[in-house]
Amino acid sequence: MQKMHMLPHHHPLADQQALKVSKVLMGVLLLSTLSGCALFNTWLPGSGPIRGDVGASSNSGLEVDPTAPTVQLIDITERTLRQVNQAQKRSEFASLFQKVAANRNLVGPGDVLEVNIWEASPAMLFGSTSSASLSIVNASSSKATTLPEQTVSLDGTITIPFVGSIQVAGKSTQAIGTEITTALKGKANFPQVLVRMTRNTTSAVTVVGEVNTSQLIPLSPKQEKLLDAIAASGGVKQPINKITIQLARNGAVHSMPLESVIKDPKQNIPLTSGDVITAYFQPYSFTALGATGQNQEITFEAQGISLVQALARVGGVQDNRADARGVFIFRFEEPEAVPEEAKSGIKTAENKVPVIYRMNLTDGSAFLTAQNFAIKNKDVLYVSNASSVELQKFLNILVSAVYPIVNVGNITSGN
């Protein structure tokens, strides 16, 4: 007796349903391909726009004024790199802060002065005083009297016995001594006056932040420089390659890496009264989003990092998701760093121009360019998904919807 091999029985109704579903599936796929995948890009979940949508507003679903300025998309080329680097040089201390006048140590309100008066023997005014507040030094032919220290008042005056109130603000200690000597002539016996500033508060700079001793540092006619003030504060607490120095002067505030100031003597600029120096520890960061190894905010050294280093720190791009032609840096750029033809007219309150830089990593030479493209503070690094990823998402949803229908049809037809 021969065994009969039973072939699976296909119900005509089930076959017709499967054929209809297949036709619908193929039609949707064809429509999606012809429309550039726009059918599913607008409603499928994703980490951000795909490469073709960056810088475009047509897929936003909002009405856009065609005459309104837009955020410019700039390819990272050698020309772009040169312009960005030139703008970076213009942001150095030596370029931003003009040369200051020599410090003459003029007296101002808040300074503390010590007045020493010599009078030839026999002393007529100060030599015979018994006041405990006066320090008297005897010599063979003269006597010196040291008056109590005085703080220059808000109106810029101090008081001298037998002279009264005198104006000292805006004058040097030598000029003040000469003025007091002149006022004492005829009252004291051949007076000589020496004025010394014991505490300088008006001709000084403030050093704060990641230094060992935050303090007010007086300036001398030596014309102290930026590194002098940092050294006088005991140096910085952290490694120098992780410290950024911010200098505030006359309303202008700018920053530079401490390591750059040390390496380039031109950046070690002379200080002037009222300067505020702040040392920050690793204050810079960028944010990585999209098809990168990790999506998070990454801090980096004050000296800065390149685009290649930034990609490495977030684990590179994901092979199964990333579009290597769609690596973008979103930045508020300095106007002088933006090519003339790319200036859109959009500016922030800080006079920055919003731009999007694009890098195509499928070009091998792009890696060389990316090594010299510096990441800046608050940059957003975004790697777009490949279009095939969006298609795969769409197919997964479609298949999950089609299979139950086919199975139900098979069960119904079997009954």
DANORMO-V621120 format. One record per backbone hydrogen bond with DSSP energy under -1.0 kcal/mol. CO is the residue of the C=O (numbers start at 1). NH is the residue of the N-H. If there is no record, write none. Layout:
# DANORMO-V621120
((CO & NH) (CO & NH))
This chain:
# DANORMO-V621120
((11 & 15) (12 & 16) (13 & 17) (14 & 18) (15 & 19) (16 & 20) (17 & 21) (18 & 22) (19 & 23) (20 & 24) (21 & 25) (22 & 26) (23 & 27) (24 & 28) (25 & 29) (26 & 30) (27 & 31) (28 & 32) (29 & 33) (30 & 34) (31 & 35) (32 & 37) (33 & 36) (35 & 38) (37 & 41) (40 & 44) (50 & 53) (53 & 56) (57 & 60) (65 & 68) (72 & 356) (74 & 358) (77 & 81) (78 & 82) (79 & 83) (80 & 84) (81 & 85) (82 & 86) (83 & 87) (84 & 88) (85 & 89) (86 & 90) (88 & 91) (89 & 92) (92 & 95) (92 & 96) (93 & 97) (107 & 170) (108 & 111) (111 & 152) (112 & 198) (112 & 199) (113 & 150) (114 & 196) (115 & 147) (116 & 194) (117 & 145) (118 & 192) (119 & 143) (131 & 134) (135 & 146) (137 & 144) (141 & 121) (142 & 139) (143 & 119) (144 & 137) (145 & 117) (146 & 135) (150 & 113) (152 & 110) (153 & 156) (156 & 168) (156 & 169) (157 & 153) (158 & 166) (160 & 163) (160 & 164) (164 & 160) (166 & 158) (168 & 171) (171 & 107) (172 & 176) (173 & 177) (174 & 178) (175 & 179) (176 & 180) (177 & 181) (178 & 182) (179 & 183) (180 & 184) (184 & 187) (184 & 188) (189 & 120) (192 & 118) (194 & 116) (196 & 114) (199 & 112) (203 & 219) (204 & 274) (205 & 217) (206 & 277) (207 & 215) (208 & 279) (209 & 211) (210 & 237) (215 & 207) (217 & 205) (220 & 223) (224 & 271) (225 & 229) (226 & 230) (227 & 231) (228 & 232) (230 & 235) (231 & 234) (233 & 213) (235 & 212) (239 & 242) (240 & 243) (241 & 303) (242 & 282) (243 & 258) (244 & 280) (245 & 256) (246 & 278) (247 & 254) (248 & 276) (249 & 252) (252 & 249) (254 & 247) (256 & 245) (257 & 261) (258 & 262) (259 & 263) (260 & 264) (264 & 267) (265 & 268) (267 & 269) (269 & 226) (272 & 275) (275 & 206) (276 & 248) (277 & 208) (278 & 246) (279 & 210) (280 & 244) (284 & 300) (285 & 378) (286 & 298) (287 & 381) (289 & 383) (290 & 292) (291 & 318) (296 & 288) (298 & 286) (301 & 304) (305 & 375) (306 & 310) (307 & 311) (308 & 312) (309 & 313) (311 & 316) (312 & 315) (316 & 293) (318 & 321) (318 & 322) (321 & 386) (323 & 326) (324 & 361) (326 & 384) (327 & 359) (328 & 382) (329 & 357) (330 & 380) (331 & 355) (333 & 353) (334 & 337) (335 & 338) (339 & 342) (340 & 343) (348 & 351) (352 & 348) (353 & 333) (355 & 331) (356 & 74) (357 & 329) (358 & 76) (359 & 327) (360 & 363) (363 & 366) (364 & 367) (365 & 369) (366 & 370) (367 & 371) (369 & 372) (370 & 307) (370 & 308) (373 & 307) (376 & 379) (379 & 287) (380 & 330) (381 & 289) (382 & 328) (383 & 291) (384 & 323) (386 & 389) (386 & 390) (387 & 391) (388 & 392) (389 & 393) (390 & 394) (391 & 395) (392 & 396) (393 & 397) (394 & 398) (395 & 399) (396 & 400) (397 & 401) (398 & 402) (399 & 403) (402 & 406) (403 & 407) (404 & 408) (405 & 409) (406 & 410) (407 & 411) (408 & 412) (409 & 413) (410 & 414) (411 & 415))
